[in-house]
Amino acid sequence: MTGDLFDGLEPPPPGSPEARAAELRRLLHYHAHRYYVLDAPEIPDAEYDRLFQELQAIEGEHPELRTPDSPTQRVIGQVLDGLMPVRHAVPMLSIQTETDTTAEGAIAFDARVRRELGLAPDEPPVEYAAELKFDGLAINLRYERGVLVQAATRGDGETGEDVTQNIRTIAQIPLR
């Protein structure tokens, strides 16, 4: 792998952690651009998450490979310049991403849920309802006395951005 990434440098040996980390960064940047900019993803979210977690693991084992432009170093949900910050009354939490879509992954998920609920192995099974996940923008709509007074993005979960004026332009969002 030569080119801009290794201009003036000897490329890392194939199969090395350096080479894999560079390849993962390249793939993650490519797929993020396809998803967020072009709105034309080529891989499922679970595959992107698996690649991301692989890069996190490599950088965890080899901190010297962590680069400032690594997708793992990106702060997602940072308040944008020009928008007023809004502190959420109740944190907007994110769901845990599941990347193992095999039967073993479902069994592990159920075991984790049962453990976190404090359920014994002999207790009745947990019932689940599942829906397809559609990615989009999370918005916190606040109504006072039935009237929309504020719309804020999720941001970092604690603080988002005030987008009330933008949201008022969406016909499907009730103003009252």
Secondary structure, 3 states (H helix, E strand, C coil): CCCHHHCCCCCCCCCCHHHHHHHHHHHHHHHHHHHHHCCCCCCCHHHHHHHHHHHHHHHHHCHHHCCCCCHHHCCCCCCCCCCCEEECCCCCCCCCCCCCCCHHHHHHHHHHHHHHHCCCCCCCCCCCCCCCCCCCCCEEEEEECCEEEEEEECCCCCEEEECHHHHCCCCCCCCC
